[in-house]
Amino acid sequence: MGSCTLRRARLCGCSPLVAVADLACGRNVQVFYDATQYFSRAGKDAPDLTDVIPAMDIIDQKLATGSLNQALDPAIRVALSLGKRSMNHYYNKSNKSAAYRIAMVLDPRHKLQYFRDNAWPDRWIAEARALVRQAYDEEWKGHAVSREQAEDAEEPQPLMNAQHASSSKKANMFDAARASRKKATVPIVDELDHYLSTDANPAINSALVWWTSRESRATYPNLSRMAISYLTIPPTSVAVERLFSKGRIFISHLRNGLSAASIRALLCLNNWSTLGFIKDEDVMSVMREDASKESPEDVEDVWGFSQPNEDLIFFV
């Protein structure tokens, strides 16, 4: 089919390279388009760091299958082989950063099972587990508040009058029994070993939501902090690049006199609007107000400081 396409291109005067490119884009480069669209998402559907390795595996599989497809034109097969070589080059780069494998292991949907399902060598799987163990022992183990202290801090103490306070000075055996039951519900000796001893759960919708739940944070007070730290690493620089693009739109040649506070307000307003925090009725009510009858707002009341502080970081 590829040779017929090239012959038709020569007859109609088109460039054979264009015909090869059209054929490749139609059948074999769809994976690149889908990957670009997928990693360009924002908001709740935005990918996280645990999506990088599975995405590379999908792309590598598509390129390997296409390069061996004898029904394709030889030029396309060569192009796919070169693409696979480049893909392997960047795949190997991920080995230089432990964050990718640590995030995969700390994802309750994957853990170590993803590596086994994709036929990773046992040596690589053992290395991935060792990386998580090293990072956990050196930076996170024993740094969280104990479960008993967290529960005591979260449970507000009821107000007691003087008579009730005097009567409660005497220890109650049932209070002691409840306290002993709380301590007995913490049998975990090592959080990482306990976490890896359970099976992965692919039915979980969001790994970050699972780790931030009350139950997970109580069961894994140290490991949950580690998991949240790794799972919130952005997998791409899309968000930062979009922020710079928005800045160029806001600060045009005709609006180069905007203050730092106005730029921050515009960026926040843009982001909050897409998230649904800004209601249409609120915008309309502000537009109907007479600004001349209101006293000017104090910058310190709005932003919390009298003058713009360039060292502050605003997340939008």
Wavefront OBJ file of the C-alpha trace (Angstrom):
o trace
v 0.000 0.000 0.000
v 2.886 2.342 0.720
v 4.426 1.772 -2.747
v 1.079 2.502 -4.426
v 0.860 5.727 -2.461
v 4.324 6.754 -3.650
v 3.462 5.978 -7.307
v 0.285 8.051 -7.069
v 2.299 10.878 -5.552
v 4.735 10.847 -8.497
v 1.889 10.800 -11.044
v 0.118 13.775 -9.476
v 3.337 15.712 -9.012
v 3.294 15.567 -5.181
v 6.395 15.036 -3.126
v 6.949 11.358 -2.176
v 8.076 12.554 1.254
v 4.699 14.214 1.786
v 2.926 11.004 0.836
v 5.047 8.989 3.271
v 4.404 11.510 5.994
v 0.656 11.476 5.364
v 0.561 7.698 5.467
v 2.636 7.564 8.660
v 0.549 10.209 10.398
v -2.657 8.449 9.501
v -1.702 5.049 10.896
v 1.384 5.131 13.082
v 1.793 8.585 14.582
v -1.595 8.689 16.260
v 0.116 7.602 19.482
v 2.162 10.827 19.528
v -0.928 12.949 19.006
v -2.781 11.139 21.782
v 0.210 11.416 24.123
v 0.479 15.150 23.475
v -3.208 15.671 24.136
v -3.100 13.482 27.245
v -0.146 15.196 28.921
v -1.512 18.643 28.023
v -4.578 18.171 30.193
v -5.159 20.381 33.208
v -7.346 20.194 36.273
v -8.740 16.970 37.679
v -7.888 14.977 34.537
v -4.256 16.111 34.502
v -1.766 13.198 34.481
v 0.725 12.709 37.284
v 4.231 11.309 37.531
v 2.987 7.713 37.599
v 1.674 8.091 34.034
v 5.103 8.705 32.491
v 6.492 5.147 32.467
v 3.225 3.508 31.256
v 3.002 6.116 28.489
v 6.564 5.366 27.387
v 5.761 1.656 27.354
v 2.726 2.250 25.106
v 4.701 4.416 22.675
v 7.579 1.934 22.580
v 5.193 -0.924 21.851
v 3.486 0.980 19.019
v 6.798 1.895 17.402
v 8.180 -1.639 17.720
v 5.052 -3.163 16.195
v 5.016 -0.676 13.324
v 8.711 -1.108 12.517
v 8.157 -4.865 12.009
v 4.987 -4.486 9.938
v 5.914 -5.704 6.434
v 2.751 -4.176 4.990
v 4.193 -0.698 5.499
v 6.536 1.071 3.139
v 10.240 0.507 3.978
v 10.723 4.237 4.497
v 8.027 4.254 7.165
v 9.490 1.205 8.889
v 12.905 2.867 8.972
v 11.366 6.040 10.397
v 9.563 4.037 13.086
v 12.781 2.205 13.958
v 14.603 5.509 14.353
v 11.746 6.770 16.500
v 11.996 3.698 18.722
v 15.717 4.267 19.086
v 15.095 7.833 20.224
v 12.363 6.609 22.546
v 14.725 4.137 24.188
v 17.276 6.908 24.629
v 14.831 9.014 26.649
v 13.473 5.947 28.444
v 16.967 5.213 29.739
v 17.174 8.806 30.968
v 14.387 8.008 33.453
v 16.777 5.615 35.218
v 18.888 8.579 36.277
v 16.026 9.884 38.411
v 14.580 7.664 41.108
v 11.407 9.765 41.302
v 9.665 7.924 38.448
v 10.063 4.460 39.953
v 9.384 5.643 43.501
v 6.148 7.287 42.379
v 5.096 4.112 40.569
v 5.653 1.990 43.673
v 3.832 4.482 45.898
v 0.803 4.424 43.597
v -1.645 1.963 45.222
v -2.960 1.105 41.757
v 0.455 -0.172 40.631
v 2.940 -0.831 43.439
v 5.376 -3.476 42.152
v 2.705 -5.353 40.221
v 2.972 -3.098 37.158
v 6.633 -4.042 36.711
v 5.820 -7.734 37.015
v 2.938 -7.514 34.532
v 5.208 -5.843 31.984
v 7.942 -8.460 32.356
v 10.541 -6.269 34.002
v 13.597 -8.291 35.072
v 13.627 -9.282 38.726
v 16.811 -7.287 39.190
v 15.068 -4.090 38.056
v 12.085 -4.743 40.322
v 14.392 -5.317 43.290
v 16.221 -2.102 42.439
v 12.947 -0.148 42.332
v 11.980 -1.468 45.749
v 15.437 -0.664 47.125
v 15.131 2.931 45.895
v 11.843 3.372 47.744
v 13.295 1.791 50.872
v 16.366 4.022 50.819
v 14.366 7.225 50.334
v 11.861 6.223 53.020
v 14.457 5.277 55.644
v 16.651 8.330 55.051
v 14.076 11.089 54.677
v 10.610 10.064 55.893
v 10.640 7.272 58.455
v 9.838 8.486 61.957
v 9.219 12.104 60.928
v 5.434 12.115 61.222
v 3.265 12.723 64.253
v 2.228 9.522 65.960
v -1.298 8.258 65.517
v -2.198 8.786 69.186
v -0.958 12.377 69.144
v -2.840 13.101 65.914
v -6.088 11.727 67.312
v -5.684 13.661 70.546
v -5.055 16.859 68.580
v -8.005 16.314 66.258
v -10.541 15.517 68.983
v -11.627 18.772 70.720
v -12.068 18.530 74.455
v -15.581 19.424 75.666
v -16.029 22.356 78.010
v -16.694 21.309 81.598
v -18.050 23.268 84.477
v -16.320 23.279 87.839
v -18.521 20.562 89.340
v -17.993 18.180 86.408
v -14.287 18.918 86.392
v -13.914 18.016 90.020
v -15.829 14.764 89.549
v -13.738 13.783 86.520
v -10.444 13.930 88.351
v -10.936 10.331 89.379
v -9.856 7.923 86.646
v -12.633 6.014 84.912
v -11.913 2.382 84.017
v -13.853 2.669 80.765
v -11.749 5.624 79.616
v -8.640 3.548 80.278
v -10.089 0.642 78.296
v -10.851 2.881 75.322
v -7.317 4.301 75.399
v -5.843 0.791 75.415
v -7.977 -0.166 72.410
v -6.650 2.822 70.477
v -3.086 1.733 71.119
v -3.899 -1.854 70.181
v -5.070 -0.816 66.706
v -1.550 0.104 65.563
v 0.128 -3.247 64.816
v 2.237 -1.923 61.910
v 5.944 -2.285 62.599
v 7.177 -0.961 59.252
v 4.795 1.091 57.104
v 6.534 0.385 53.785
v 6.610 -3.379 54.306
v 2.960 -3.355 55.340
v 1.999 -1.267 52.302
v 3.851 -3.512 49.841
v 2.487 -6.680 51.442
v -1.021 -5.822 50.223
v -2.134 -6.227 46.618
v -2.450 -3.323 44.212
v -5.961 -1.994 43.678
v -6.563 -0.852 40.064
v -10.089 0.246 41.013
v -8.754 3.316 42.823
v -9.570 6.444 40.820
v -6.876 8.733 42.199
v -3.726 7.742 44.063
v -3.423 11.196 45.587
v -6.985 11.112 46.903
v -6.312 7.668 48.390
v -3.190 8.835 50.216
v -4.832 12.012 51.533
v -7.798 10.137 52.984
v -8.121 10.037 56.752
v -7.759 6.255 56.884
v -4.560 6.141 54.815
v -2.914 8.985 56.721
v -3.762 7.289 60.015
v -2.474 3.894 58.875
v 0.674 5.251 57.166
v 1.520 8.570 58.906
v 5.085 8.608 57.534
v 4.613 6.863 54.196
v 1.598 9.004 53.285
v 3.679 12.175 53.562
v 6.306 10.622 51.306
v 3.714 9.495 48.761
v 2.015 12.896 48.629
v 5.392 14.553 48.117
v 6.240 12.363 45.109
v 2.776 12.133 43.561
v 2.423 15.922 43.413
v 5.523 16.306 41.220
v 4.305 17.635 37.842
v 5.216 15.181 35.051
v 5.671 17.923 32.435
v 6.303 21.662 32.228
v 2.962 22.280 30.492
v 1.502 24.253 33.414
v 4.553 26.531 33.639
v 4.611 27.129 29.881
v 0.917 27.975 29.904
v 1.506 30.440 32.715
v 4.153 32.255 30.686
v 1.848 32.277 27.664
v -0.938 33.810 29.721
v 1.480 36.391 31.042
v 2.327 37.435 27.494
v -1.381 37.804 26.726
v -2.055 39.856 29.853
v 1.044 42.041 29.548
v 0.805 43.139 25.961
v 2.525 46.151 24.426
v -0.568 48.220 25.176
v -0.805 47.046 28.796
v 2.813 47.162 29.880
v 2.011 49.498 32.763
v 0.104 46.940 34.827
v 1.232 46.655 38.426
v 2.318 43.374 39.979
v -0.869 43.240 42.049
v -3.040 43.667 38.943
v -1.153 40.926 37.087
v -1.583 38.551 40.013
v -5.275 39.393 40.242
v -5.792 38.744 36.523
v -3.968 35.409 36.656
v -5.938 34.294 39.700
v -9.213 35.450 38.153
v -8.462 33.516 34.974
v -7.590 30.335 36.848
v -10.489 30.569 39.289
v -12.931 31.151 36.452
v -11.930 27.932 34.678
v -12.301 26.050 37.967
v -15.813 27.384 38.491
v -15.021 29.511 41.533
v -16.178 32.716 39.831
v -19.951 32.943 39.360
v -21.582 34.935 36.573
v -23.892 36.695 38.992
v -20.913 37.909 41.015
v -19.309 39.395 37.912
v -22.546 41.099 36.905
v -23.064 42.547 40.378
v -19.565 44.013 40.372
v -20.152 45.568 36.948
v -23.338 47.250 38.174
v -21.639 48.814 41.189
v -20.634 52.450 41.107
v -16.920 52.490 41.790
v -16.876 56.262 42.402
v -18.918 55.841 45.594
v -16.522 53.360 47.142
v -13.317 54.147 48.961
v -10.210 52.672 47.323
v -9.194 49.320 48.720
v -6.044 49.056 50.731
v -3.440 46.842 49.097
v -2.578 45.375 52.468
v -6.192 44.297 53.026
v -6.321 42.596 49.639
v -2.922 40.885 49.438
v -1.745 40.832 53.048
v 1.227 43.193 52.546
v 1.646 46.915 51.957
v 3.931 46.650 48.923
v 4.252 43.857 46.335
v 6.786 41.322 47.511
v 8.614 39.776 44.597
v 9.764 36.837 46.745
v 6.237 35.553 47.245
v 4.941 32.761 45.031
v 1.317 32.670 43.933
v 0.016 29.347 42.671
v -2.451 29.758 39.809
l 1 2 3 4 5 6 7 8 9 10 11 12 13 14 15 16 17 18 19 20 21 22 23 24 25 26 27 28 29 30 31 32 33 34 35 36 37 38 39 40 41 42 43 44 45 46 47 48 49 50 51 52 53 54 55 56 57 58 59 60 61 62 63 64 65 66 67 68 69 70 71 72 73 74 75 76 77 78 79 80 81 82 83 84 85 86 87 88 89 90 91 92 93 94 95 96 97 98 99 100 101 102 103 104 105 106 107 108 109 110 111 112 113 114 115 116 117 118 119 120 121 122 123 124 125 126 127 128 129 130 131 132 133 134 135 136 137 138 139 140 141 142 143 144 145 146 147 148 149 150 151 152 153 154 155 156 157 158 159 160 161 162 163 164 165 166 167 168 169 170 171 172 173 174 175 176 177 178 179 180 181 182 183 184 185 186 187 188 189 190 191 192 193 194 195 196 197 198 199 200 201 202 203 204 205 206 207 208 209 210 211 212 213 214 215 216 217 218 219 220 221 222 223 224 225 226 227 228 229 230 231 232 233 234 235 236 237 238 239 240 241 242 243 244 245 246 247 248 249 250 251 252 253 254 255 256 257 258 259 260 261 262 263 264 265 266 267 268 269 270 271 272 273 274 275 276 277 278 279 280 281 282 283 284 285 286 287 288 289 290 291 292 293 294 295 296 297 298 299 300 301 302 303 304 305 306 307 308 309 310 311 312 313 314 315 316
